[in-house]
């Protein structure tokens, strides 16, 4: 179903507004559950009526959509895992509230991420009537061309997710099993713990259903491991039998001391075992090459071109301890200047405070904010959001867009709202919260 969104700024909040795709009964169970609860993993929602038309207001302050965040950036294995796991957990939450999963919107422009804590929030739209399998397949096809090809894990996982998504009948829970091929337990443990917590919060849901999903999840993982072991079991015994048969034939023609026979048997058995392990490793290496080649074939079929992907930096979400940074950068006293020299490039010159360094627009996409791991330019102000705004450079012109910041982005004191894109002209004053720049071309 076609869905269009509008955006509105209200004081220090940003909203994505979607018109109801069908007539809404204000007293219906879905509406009361959506509006009356704060569901984990979902955008909070309010409902307004205008000319008998229901409008859903979704809170998106300080969040960015998947489509915007990875417009010119590459996706790594950790983000793939987090996205699929979050989708599975979202379905679990909907099940806990007895809500229909067909209202889950999986389009990239309606999936929002918090750059600070990596939280993923989905949009639930009553009456949407989407097909979960088709929605997830479309999302997978969108992700494939954006995967970081320098990361072997991301390539293998991306194709594994795509292959699982193509299976009929579609089962999102089964997609999680692809993450165990790289020896990670996080997807399973997070999904299992979320189901246990949901059971505690909503005791009316049958625990047997949750246990069945968990059992299916674990059995498939064990089945893959047993298959690899059983292959070794089939290879090594015949090899050992052949070795022993050779020894018996040798005993008929040659007479040796008993220790010599034992040593010969040990050497031949060790050789058989090593040969079996070598064959198994060779087979695994060939399977990985086949997966990578099939992934590249799928990418070619998608025929999607990601402009500037090779030169754009990837977003790094740090899950471990923070890397050591200079003390002044930790305090936020320094703004990192993107590009130096900047001959022939448009730039932003600091006005208030005057100590702001010049920012040169020498890339196709520039993100500004206060989170060093996620932006290209770090601004020294607590009023600036972690991911505040973006500047796109196209055919020599710069276009400014606010990224749902809390304190806003302004051009000549006119606020930018939602997905609004403003072309900058020479002499324009650009304000990020309380920091003012002048655009020079």
C-alpha positions in Angstrom: 0.0 0.0 0.0 1.3 3.4 -0.9 2.1 5.6 2.1 3.2 9.2 2.1 4.5 11.2 5.0 4.6 14.9 5.9 6.8 16.4 8.6 6.2 19.1 11.2 8.2 20.8 13.8 6.5 21.9 17.1 8.7 23.8 19.5 11.5 21.3 20.3 9.9 18.2 18.7 9.8 16.8 15.2 6.9 14.7 13.9 6.4 12.4 10.9 2.7 12.7 10.0 1.0 9.9 8.0 -2.6 9.9 6.9 -4.6 6.9 7.8 -4.9 4.5 4.8 -8.5 3.6 5.9 -11.3 4.8 8.0 -10.4 4.8 11.7 -12.5 3.8 14.6 -11.2 5.8 17.5 -12.4 3.1 20.0 -10.8 0.2 18.1 -8.4 -2.1 19.9 -5.5 -1.3 17.6 -5.8 2.5 18.1 -6.1 2.2 21.8 -3.1 -0.1 22.1 -1.0 2.1 19.8 -1.9 5.5 21.3 -2.2 4.4 24.9 1.1 2.6 25.3 4.8 3.2 24.7 5.8 0.0 22.9 9.5 -0.9 22.9 11.1 -0.7 19.5 8.3 1.5 18.0 8.0 5.3 17.4 5.6 6.8 20.0 2.4 8.0 18.3 -0.4 10.4 18.7 -3.7 10.6 16.8 -5.3 13.7 15.5 -8.5 14.2 13.5 -8.6 16.8 10.8 -11.7 17.1 8.5 -12.7 13.6 9.4 -9.2 12.4 8.3 -7.1 10.5 10.9 -3.5 11.7 11.1 -0.9 9.7 13.0 1.9 11.8 14.5 5.1 9.8 15.1 7.8 11.3 17.3 11.1 11.4 15.4 13.1 14.0 17.4 16.9 13.2 17.3 16.3 10.2 15.1 17.2 9.6 11.5 15.6 7.3 9.0 17.6 4.4 7.6 17.3 5.9 4.1 18.9 9.2 5.2 21.5 7.7 7.5 22.9 5.3 4.8 22.2 7.4 1.8 25.9 7.5 0.9 27.3 5.2 3.4 28.1 1.5 3.7 26.5 -1.0 6.0 28.6 -3.4 8.1 27.8 -6.8 9.7 26.9 -5.4 13.1 24.2 -3.1 11.6 22.7 -6.0 9.6 22.5 -8.1 12.7 21.0 -5.3 14.8 18.4 -4.5 12.1 17.1 -8.1 11.6 17.1 -8.8 15.4 15.2 -5.5 16.1 12.6 -6.5 13.5 12.1 -9.9 15.1 11.8 -8.3 18.5 9.3 -5.8 17.1 7.1 -8.7 16.0 7.4 -10.2 19.4 6.2 -6.9 21.0 3.2 -6.7 18.6 2.3 -10.3 19.5 2.5 -9.3 23.2 0.0 -6.5 22.5 -2.2 -8.8 20.4 -1.6 -6.5 17.4 -1.5 -7.6 13.7 2.0 -7.8 12.2 0.6 -6.5 8.9 0.8 -3.0 10.4 4.6 -3.1 10.6 6.1 -0.8 8.0 9.6 -2.0 6.9 10.4 0.6 4.3 13.8 2.2 4.9 12.3 5.8 5.1 10.1 4.7 8.0 12.7 2.9 10.0 14.4 5.3 12.4 17.7 5.0 14.3 19.1 6.8 17.3 22.8 7.4 16.5 23.7 7.6 20.2 22.4 4.3 21.7 21.9 2.5 18.3 18.2 2.0 19.1 16.1 1.1 16.1 12.4 2.2 16.1 9.8 1.0 13.7 6.5 2.6 12.5 3.3 0.8 13.2 0.4 2.0 11.0 -3.1 0.5 11.7 -4.8 -0.5 8.5 -1.5 -0.6 6.5 -2.1 -4.2 5.5 1.4 -4.9 4.3 2.7 -8.3 3.5 5.5 -9.0 5.9 7.4 -11.3 3.6 7.3 -8.9 0.7 8.2 -5.9 2.9 11.2 -7.7 4.3 12.4 -8.9 0.8 12.1 -5.3 -0.5 14.2 -4.1 2.5 16.8 -6.8 1.9 17.1 -5.8 -1.8 17.6 -2.2 -0.6 20.4 -3.2 1.7 22.3 -5.5 -0.6 24.0 -2.8 -2.7 24.9 -0.8 0.4 26.9 -3.6 2.1 30.5 -2.9 2.7 32.4 -5.2 0.3 35.6 -4.8 2.2 34.0 -6.7 5.0 33.8 -10.4 4.2 31.4 -11.0 7.1 29.0 -8.4 5.8 29.0 -9.9 2.3 28.3 -13.4 3.6 25.6 -12.3 6.0 24.0 -10.0 3.4 23.5 -12.9 1.0 22.5 -15.3 3.8 19.7 -12.9 4.8 18.6 -12.4 1.2 18.5 -16.2 0.7 16.4 -16.7 3.8 14.1 -13.9 2.8 13.3 -15.6 -0.5 12.2 -18.8 1.2 8.5 -19.7 1.3 6.8 -19.6 3.6 8.6 -16.5 5.0 9.7 -16.7 8.7 11.6 -13.8 10.1 12.8 -15.8 13.1 14.6 -18.2 10.8 16.6 -15.3 9.3 18.4 -14.9 12.6 20.1 -18.3 12.2 22.4 -16.9 9.5 24.3 -14.9 12.2 25.5 -18.1 13.8 27.6 -18.9 10.8 30.2 -16.4 12.0 30.1 -17.8 15.6 28.1 -15.0 17.2 25.7 -15.6 20.0 24.4 -12.0 20.4 21.4 -12.2 18.0 20.1 -15.4 19.6 20.7 -14.2 23.2 19.1 -10.8 22.6 16.1 -12.3 20.9 15.7 -14.9 23.6 16.1 -12.4 26.5 13.6 -10.1 24.9 11.0 -12.9 24.6 11.6 -13.8 28.3 11.1 -10.1 29.3 8.0 -9.8 27.2 6.6 -12.9 28.9 7.1 -11.2 32.3 5.5 -8.0 31.2 2.5 -9.6 29.5 1.6 -12.8 31.4 -1.5 -13.4 29.3 0.6 -14.6 26.3 1.0 -18.3 26.0 4.6 -19.3 27.0 4.4 -22.4 24.9 4.4 -20.3 21.7 7.5 -18.5 22.8 9.2 -21.8 23.7 8.3 -23.3 20.3 10.0 -20.4 18.5 13.1 -20.7 20.7 13.3 -24.4 20.2 13.0 -24.1 16.5 15.8 -21.4 16.6 18.2 -23.6 18.5 17.4 -26.9 16.6 18.3 -25.3 13.3 21.6 -24.1 14.6 22.5 -27.5 16.1 21.4 -29.1 12.8 24.0 -27.1 10.9 26.8 -28.1 13.3 25.8 -31.8 13.3 25.8 -31.8 9.5 29.5 -30.6 9.4 30.5 -33.2 12.0 28.6 -36.0 10.3 30.4 -35.3 7.0 33.8 -35.9 8.8 32.4 -39.1 10.3 31.5 -40.3 6.8 35.0 -39.5 5.4 37.4 -40.7 8.1 36.1 -44.3 8.8 36.4 -45.4 5.2 39.9 -43.9 5.0 40.9 -45.7 8.2 39.4 -49.0 6.9 41.4 -48.7 3.7 44.6 -48.1 5.7 44.0 -51.1 7.9 43.3 -53.3 4.9 46.6 -52.2 3.4 48.4 -53.1 6.6 46.9 -56.6 6.6 48.0 -57.1 3.0 51.5 -55.9 4.0 51.6 -58.3 6.9 51.3 -61.2 4.5 54.4 -60.4 2.6 56.7 -58.6 5.1 57.8 -59.6 8.6 58.5 -56.7 11.0 58.8 -56.2 14.7 55.6 -55.5 16.6 56.7 -51.9 17.4 57.3 -51.2 13.7 53.8 -52.3 12.9 52.2 -50.1 15.6 54.2 -47.1 14.5 53.2 -47.7 10.9 49.5 -48.0 11.9 49.7 -44.7 13.9 51.3 -42.8 11.0 48.8 -44.0 8.5 45.8 -43.3 10.8 47.1 -39.8 11.5 47.5 -39.2 7.8 43.9 -40.3 7.2 42.6 -38.0 9.9 44.6 -35.0 8.6 43.4 -35.8 5.0 39.8 -35.8 6.2 40.2 -32.4 8.0 41.9 -30.9 4.9 39.1 -32.1 2.7 36.5 -30.6 5.1 38.3 -27.2 5.2 38.6 -27.1 1.4 34.9 -27.8 1.1 34.1 -24.9 3.5 36.4 -22.5 1.6 34.6 -23.4 -1.7 31.2 -22.8 -0.1 32.3 -19.3 1.0 33.5 -18.5 -2.5 30.2 -19.7 -3.9 28.2 -17.6 -1.4 30.2 -14.5 -2.3 29.8 -15.1 -6.0 26.1 -15.6 -5.7 25.8 -12.4 -3.6 27.6 -10.4 -6.4 25.2 -11.9 -8.9 22.2 -10.8 -6.8 23.7 -7.3 -6.5 24.0 -7.0 -10.3 20.4 -7.9 -10.7 19.3 -5.2 -8.3 20.8 -2.6 -10.7 21.0 0.0 -8.0 23.7 2.6 -8.1 24.9 4.2 -4.9 26.4 7.6 -5.7 29.6 8.4 -4.0 29.7 5.1 -2.0 33.4 4.5 -2.6 34.5 7.9 -1.2 31.9 8.2 1.6 33.0 7.3 5.1 31.1 4.5 6.9 29.1 5.2 10.1 30.8 3.6 13.0 28.7 2.6 16.0 31.0 1.7 18.8 29.6 -1.1 21.0 32.8 -1.6 23.1 34.9 0.8 25.1 35.3 4.3 23.6 38.5 4.7 21.7 41.1 7.1 23.3 40.7 10.6 22.0 42.5 13.9 22.8 41.3 15.4 26.0 40.0 18.6 24.3 37.9 16.5 21.8 36.3 14.6 24.7 35.2 17.9 26.3 33.8 19.1 22.9 36.0 22.1 22.8 37.2 21.5 19.2 35.3 21.4 16.0 36.8 19.1 13.4 37.2 21.0 10.2 36.3 18.9 7.1 38.8 19.7 4.4 41.6 22.2 4.3 42.4 24.7 1.6 39.0 24.2 -0.1 40.0 26.0 -3.2 37.0 26.2 -5.5 34.7 24.6 -3.0 31.8 26.3 -1.2 32.3 26.7 2.6 30.7 27.8 5.8 32.5 30.5 7.7 31.9 30.8 11.5 30.2 34.0 12.7 28.8 33.3 16.2 31.0 32.5 18.0 33.7 33.9 15.7 36.2 31.2 16.7 34.3 28.6 14.8 36.6 27.1 12.1 35.7 27.2 8.4 34.0 24.1 7.1 34.7 23.3 3.5 32.1 21.4 1.4 34.6 19.2 -0.4 32.5 16.1 -0.3 29.2 15.0 -1.7 27.7 14.5 1.7 28.6 16.1 5.1 26.9 15.2 8.4 27.2 17.7 11.3 26.5 17.1 14.9 28.2 16.3 18.2 28.7 12.5 18.0 32.2 11.8 16.6 31.5 8.2 15.7 28.6 9.2 13.3 29.2 12.6 11.8 31.8 14.3 9.6 31.9 17.6 11.5 31.7 17.8 15.3 30.2 21.1 16.5 31.2 22.5 20.0 27.8 23.1 21.5 25.5 21.2 23.9 22.5 22.6 22.1 23.5 20.8 18.9 22.0 17.3 18.4 24.2 14.2 18.0 23.3 14.1 14.3 22.0 17.6 13.6 21.9 18.2 9.9 23.4 17.2 6.5 24.8 19.2 3.6 24.7 17.6 0.1 26.7 18.9 -2.7 25.3 18.4 -6.2 26.6 20.0 -9.4 28.4 22.7 -7.4 25.3 23.6 -5.3 24.9 22.8 -1.6 21.6 21.7 -0.2 21.0 21.8 3.6 18.6 19.4 5.4 17.8 19.2 9.1 18.0 15.7 10.7 15.1 16.0 13.1 17.3 18.0 15.6 15.9 19.1 18.9 16.8 22.8 18.6 16.5 23.1 14.8 18.5 24.2 11.7 17.8 27.6 10.2 18.6 29.4 7.0 18.3 33.2 7.3 16.3 32.5 10.5 13.8 30.4 8.6 13.5 26.9 10.2 13.9 23.7 8.1 11.2 21.2 8.7 11.4 17.4 8.4 12.8 16.3 5.0 12.8 19.8 3.6 15.9 20.5 1.5 17.0 24.1 1.1 19.5 25.2 -1.6 22.1 27.6 -0.1 22.9 30.9 -1.8 26.0 33.0 -1.4 25.7 35.0 1.8 23.0 32.9 3.5 23.3 32.6 7.2 23.0 29.1 8.5 22.3 28.4 12.2 22.7 25.0 13.9 20.9 25.5 17.2 23.0 28.4 18.7 26.0 28.3 16.3 25.8 30.6 13.3 27.7 30.3 10.0 27.7 32.2 6.8 27.6 30.4 3.5 30.2 31.5 0.9 30.3 30.2 -2.6 
